[in-house]
Amino acid sequence: MLIREYQTDDEEGWLRCRVLSFLHTAYYDNVLQEKETYDHPSIELVAVEDGKIVGLIDIECEKASKTVCTECSSLGGMIWNLAVHPDFQRLGIGQQLLHEAEKRLKARNIDQLEAYTRDDEWVNHWYRKNGFHQVNHYLHVIMENNELNGVIKSSLKKVRPISCFAHYAGEEEEMIKDKFNRVHECRCYRKNI
Ligand SMILES: CC(C)(COP(=O)(O)OP(=O)(O)OC[C@H]1O[C@@H](n2cnc3c(N)ncnc32)[C@H](O)[C@@H]1OP(=O)(O)O)[C@@H](O)C(=O)NCCC(=O)NCCS
């Protein structure tokens, strides 16, 4: 297994690896058809096995504090994408991608990492095992059909919302969890590297 920098002709393999890795997670419907690009400098690595992309990590890097990360107290890097193909999970690939990225971050004088993930316990376990600590969280609320009644209203005639994705950062989390069927905790993790 080789870890190297992402190249433009990796895009299809990158997309497939990402979508399959999300299949049985709380991000199952977060599907990209084009790879994300970043405004700031980035570290974009892939893990390759027999010519196939089996893992990926994308980190956007700060040149000035608080331009990308919200919870880092010094120059930080934000993990925007991290995925290992399901057939290759639990073999240390995610950890190796992180370690290689951290080496490159240190060379850029970046000493903190920030990441957000939903409430898949095994993914949270991976972050904690790799030295991350949770610093805060808020809720991702996905409202469908009747759940929108009395909550979301269109100001345009004949436009009837049937789905809504919302962030909730208030105190009444239990009320939100009771009211809506699909609610995820989105947890923010930070690590000193
Ligand atoms: C989280 C992820 C990147 C970890 O990469 P990995 O190469 O599988 O993990 P590693 O081999 O480095 O570490 C293994 C640890 O990860 C966790 N883990 C990884 N895959 C797992 C699985 N299929 N089931 C349960 N735990 C798993 C466990 O904590 C495991 O430690 P353990 O074996 O001591 O229990 C990868 O599993 C993944 O792609 N998950 C789905 C996508 C995702 O949620 N990405 C992050 C979104 S922000």
The ligand as an SDF file (V2000), in Angstrom:
LIG
                    3D

 48 50  0  0  0  0  0  0  0  0999 V2000
  -12.7670    6.1510   10.2740 C   0  0  0  0  0  0  0  0  0  0  0  0
  -11.8460    5.5810    9.1990 C   0  0  0  0  0  0  0  0  0  0  0  0
  -11.2660    6.7060    8.3570 C   0  0  0  0  0  0  0  0  0  0  0  0
  -10.7210    4.8410    9.9130 C   0  0  0  0  0  0  0  0  0  0  0  0
   -9.8060    4.3020    8.9780 O   0  0  0  0  0  0  0  0  0  0  0  0
   -9.3180    2.7710    9.1250 P   0  0  0  0  0  0  0  0  0  0  0  0
   -8.1560    2.5990    8.2240 O   0  0  0  0  0  0  0  0  0  0  0  0
  -10.4890    1.8920    8.9220 O   0  0  0  0  0  0  0  0  0  0  0  0
   -8.9070    2.7280   10.6630 O   0  0  0  0  0  0  0  0  0  0  0  0
   -7.5070    2.2850   11.3260 P   0  0  0  0  0  0  0  0  0  0  0  0
   -7.1320    0.9340   10.8460 O   0  0  0  0  0  0  0  0  0  0  0  0
   -6.5260    3.3960   11.1980 O   0  0  0  0  0  0  0  0  0  0  0  0
   -7.9350    2.2400   12.8490 O   0  0  0  0  0  0  0  0  0  0  0  0
   -8.7200    1.1690   13.3240 C   0  0  0  0  0  0  0  0  0  0  0  0
   -9.7380    1.7100   14.3170 C   0  0  0  0  0  0  0  0  0  0  0  0
  -10.7480    2.4540   13.6330 O   0  0  0  0  0  0  0  0  0  0  0  0
  -12.0400    2.0280   14.0770 C   0  0  0  0  0  0  0  0  0  0  0  0
  -12.6600    1.2810   12.9490 N   0  0  0  0  0  0  0  0  0  0  0  0
  -12.2640    1.3680   11.6660 C   0  0  0  0  0  0  0  0  0  0  0  0
  -13.0770    0.6380   10.8880 N   0  0  0  0  0  0  0  0  0  0  0  0
  -13.9780    0.0720   11.6810 C   0  0  0  0  0  0  0  0  0  0  0  0
  -15.0760   -0.7810   11.4440 C   0  0  0  0  0  0  0  0  0  0  0  0
  -15.4160   -1.1730   10.2040 N   0  0  0  0  0  0  0  0  0  0  0  0
  -15.8030   -1.1940   12.5000 N   0  0  0  0  0  0  0  0  0  0  0  0
  -15.4990   -0.7800   13.7320 C   0  0  0  0  0  0  0  0  0  0  0  0
  -14.4550    0.0450   14.0210 N   0  0  0  0  0  0  0  0  0  0  0  0
  -13.7050    0.4670   13.0050 C   0  0  0  0  0  0  0  0  0  0  0  0
  -11.8030    1.1890   15.3080 C   0  0  0  0  0  0  0  0  0  0  0  0
  -11.7150    2.1060   16.3730 O   0  0  0  0  0  0  0  0  0  0  0  0
  -10.4390    0.6080   15.0240 C   0  0  0  0  0  0  0  0  0  0  0  0
   -9.7470    0.3180   16.2030 O   0  0  0  0  0  0  0  0  0  0  0  0
   -9.8070   -1.1700   16.8170 P   0  0  0  0  0  0  0  0  0  0  0  0
   -9.4910   -2.0900   15.6730 O   0  0  0  0  0  0  0  0  0  0  0  0
   -8.7640   -1.1270   17.8890 O   0  0  0  0  0  0  0  0  0  0  0  0
  -11.1770   -1.3400   17.3390 O   0  0  0  0  0  0  0  0  0  0  0  0
  -12.5820    4.5930    8.2540 C   0  0  0  0  0  0  0  0  0  0  0  0
  -13.0180    3.5010    8.9630 O   0  0  0  0  0  0  0  0  0  0  0  0
  -13.7110    5.1940    7.4570 C   0  0  0  0  0  0  0  0  0  0  0  0
  -13.5420    5.4840    6.2880 O   0  0  0  0  0  0  0  0  0  0  0  0
  -14.9030    5.3420    8.0450 N   0  0  0  0  0  0  0  0  0  0  0  0
  -16.0770    5.7950    7.3110 C   0  0  0  0  0  0  0  0  0  0  0  0
  -15.9500    7.1710    6.7450 C   0  0  0  0  0  0  0  0  0  0  0  0
  -15.9720    8.2130    7.8120 C   0  0  0  0  0  0  0  0  0  0  0  0
  -16.8080    8.1730    8.6860 O   0  0  0  0  0  0  0  0  0  0  0  0
  -15.0270    9.1620    7.7220 N   0  0  0  0  0  0  0  0  0  0  0  0
  -14.9330   10.2590    8.6290 C   0  0  0  0  0  0  0  0  0  0  0  0
  -16.0120   11.2360    8.3490 C   0  0  0  0  0  0  0  0  0  0  0  0
  -15.6230   12.7310    9.0580 S   0  0  0  0  0  0  0  0  0  0  0  0
  1  2  1  0
  2  3  1  0
  2  4  1  0
  2 36  1  0
  4  5  1  0
  5  6  1  0
  6  7  2  0
  6  8  1  0
  6  9  1  0
  9 10  1  0
 10 11  2  0
 10 12  1  0
 10 13  1  0
 13 14  1  0
 14 15  1  0
 15 16  1  0
 15 30  1  0
 16 17  1  0
 17 18  1  0
 17 28  1  0
 18 19  1  0
 18 27  1  0
 19 20  2  0
 20 21  1  0
 21 22  1  0
 21 27  2  0
 22 23  1  0
 22 24  2  0
 24 25  1  0
 25 26  2  0
 26 27  1  0
 28 29  1  0
 28 30  1  0
 30 31  1  0
 31 32  1  0
 32 33  2  0
 32 34  1  0
 32 35  1  0
 36 37  1  0
 36 38  1  0
 38 39  2  0
 38 40  1  0
 40 41  1  0
 41 42  1  0
 42 43  1  0
 43 44  2  0
 43 45  1  0
 45 46  1  0
 46 47  1  0
 47 48  1  0
M  END
$$$$
